[in-house]
Amino acid sequence: MNSSAFPTLPAPHSFKGVFFVTLRLREALPESFLQNLGLQYYTRQLELARHADSTEQLHQTRKRLFARFDAALDLEKYGHDYLREPRLAQIVSDALKRLDGSMYDLLAYSIMPNHVHLLINLRPTLTVEPTLDDLESLLYRPLRDIISEIQNATEAPLKKVLRLLGEHIDPGIFQKHSLNGEVKSAGKFWHERSFDFRVLDVEEFEKIGHFLLQNPVKAGLVSNWEDWPFRSEVRIQSNSLAQQP
């Protein structure tokens, strides 16, 4: 099967709780880059303040800025590509699957060298519309809890393997120092923020499913999407998904 022929990802009956989420390693991007994207988003918010259709336009702005965010991550110019190491990628994959069916339905995922893409369906019914005030992390408690759980579940195991790989990886990056140079506390593997947005319809859902499989090819990691080992198999996860003919 070539890289343009992808399996069909069945669409949910409802898109009220479907989110596309991207986690990144702590130093994967410079803060100045994110501040610049955030300023563009805030400027757009001001421009749309009195528009009746501002929500849809802000959603499109988020997607446009996400494309820049993801392209910068794929360049791997900053930080480390720790998740290129199979043992580390496997820890993340195992955690995502372990939480599947309890905290969310895991529809698809792709683990890249310095970030992770998730397409998830939250089990609770969406009763409060997530606000679009912030460019990256949506202000929606159930989603924030899930992201924290993923990060907390993988933090210690990832650091443990990194210590075992110490001859290749400098563990000092995970240390914070006091003014006198003493180690104060361990740093974080993950950046505390994620870049996420709601998936609104079938067309958007299918584009994201295609993106998840194609992303390693686009980033130049493999020539065929099937050759990238750190991804989900596209499959039905629960009865909440609708069969497609």
RATAUR-V74890 format. One record per residue. N is the residue number from 0. RES is the residue in one small letter. PSI is psi in whole degrees, 0 to 359 (NA if undefined). NEAR is the number of other C-alpha atoms within 12 Angstrom. Layout:
BEGIN
n-><N	N>
res-><RES	RES>
psi-><PSI	PSI>
near-><NEAR	NEAR>
END
This chain:
BEGIN
n-><0	1	2	3	4	5	6	7	8	9	10	11	12	13	14	15	16	17	18	19	20	21	22	23	24	25	26	27	28	29	30	31	32	33	34	35	36	37	38	39	40	41	42	43	44	45	46	47	48	49	50	51	52	53	54	55	56	57	58	59	60	61	62	63	64	65	66	67	68	69	70	71	72	73	74	75	76	77	78	79	80	81	82	83	84	85	86	87	88	89	90	91	92	93	94	95	96	97	98	99	100	101	102	103	104	105	106	107	108	109	110	111	112	113	114	115	116	117	118	119	120	121	122	123	124	125	126	127	128	129	130	131	132	133	134	135	136	137	138	139	140	141	142	143	144	145	146	147	148	149	150	151	152	153	154	155	156	157	158	159	160	161	162	163	164	165	166	167	168	169	170	171	172	173	174	175	176	177	178	179	180	181	182	183	184	185	186	187	188	189	190	191	192	193	194	195	196	197	198	199	200	201	202	203	204	205	206	207	208	209	210	211	212	213	214	215	216	217	218	219	220	221	222	223	224	225	226	227	228	229	230	231	232	233	234	235	236	237	238	239	240	241	242	243	244>
res-><m	n	s	s	a	f	p	t	l	p	a	p	h	s	f	k	g	v	f	f	v	t	l	r	l	r	e	a	l	p	e	s	f	l	q	n	l	g	l	q	y	y	t	r	q	l	e	l	a	r	h	a	d	s	t	e	q	l	h	q	t	r	k	r	l	f	a	r	f	d	a	a	l	d	l	e	k	y	g	h	d	y	l	r	e	p	r	l	a	q	i	v	s	d	a	l	k	r	l	d	g	s	m	y	d	l	l	a	y	s	i	m	p	n	h	v	h	l	l	i	n	l	r	p	t	l	t	v	e	p	t	l	d	d	l	e	s	l	l	y	r	p	l	r	d	i	i	s	e	i	q	n	a	t	e	a	p	l	k	k	v	l	r	l	l	g	e	h	i	d	p	g	i	f	q	k	h	s	l	n	g	e	v	k	s	a	g	k	f	w	h	e	r	s	f	d	f	r	v	l	d	v	e	e	f	e	k	i	g	h	f	l	l	q	n	p	v	k	a	g	l	v	s	n	w	e	d	w	p	f	r	s	e	v	r	i	q	s	n	s	l	a	q	q	p>
psi-><129	174	348	353	103	149	159	131	112	137	145	158	322	146	16	331	22	126	146	121	140	118	149	157	159	319	28	331	146	145	328	325	315	324	322	316	318	322	320	320	317	319	318	321	316	320	327	5	325	14	137	328	34	327	312	319	324	322	317	324	317	316	320	316	329	322	320	318	312	321	322	321	317	335	336	43	343	156	216	156	48	325	2	336	120	323	326	317	325	324	315	315	315	320	318	318	326	325	347	131	348	300	336	169	120	106	319	156	162	126	112	169	327	11	169	130	136	139	110	153	115	137	318	145	136	110	340	128	123	135	153	21	322	143	315	275	122	141	80	111	311	321	318	321	320	314	318	320	317	314	316	323	335	342	303	314	322	316	325	314	323	323	323	333	23	333	342	335	132	111	348	340	341	25	138	143	148	177	331	7	355	148	124	312	161	140	183	146	315	149	141	342	154	161	114	153	158	147	123	334	177	318	314	320	313	323	320	319	318	316	318	320	326	341	314	328	314	325	357	18	326	165	343	132	330	342	351	116	340	62	166	154	137	117	162	130	336	173	352	355	141	133	137	141	NA>
near-><11	15	22	17	13	22	24	24	33	26	36	34	20	23	28	25	34	39	44	42	40	37	41	42	37	28	30	36	33	21	17	11	20	27	18	18	30	27	19	23	29	23	18	28	27	15	17	19	16	11	14	11	14	19	23	19	20	31	31	24	29	35	30	20	30	30	20	22	33	37	22	24	37	30	24	28	16	22	29	31	29	37	35	26	24	23	22	33	32	27	30	45	33	25	27	38	27	20	27	29	21	20	26	33	32	42	41	42	44	43	41	46	37	39	45	43	42	45	46	45	42	39	30	22	17	20	13	15	19	28	19	30	26	30	36	38	32	30	23	27	19	27	38	26	21	32	39	23	24	36	32	22	25	30	28	22	23	34	33	19	26	29	19	16	17	14	10	13	20	17	24	20	24	29	18	17	15	11	8	8	10	12	15	14	14	18	22	25	40	37	30	25	31	38	39	38	44	41	34	27	19	23	16	23	31	26	23	37	35	28	30	40	43	32	37	37	24	24	25	19	24	20	19	22	31	27	18	30	26	36	37	34	25	24	23	25	28	23	16	26	23	19	16	14	7>
END
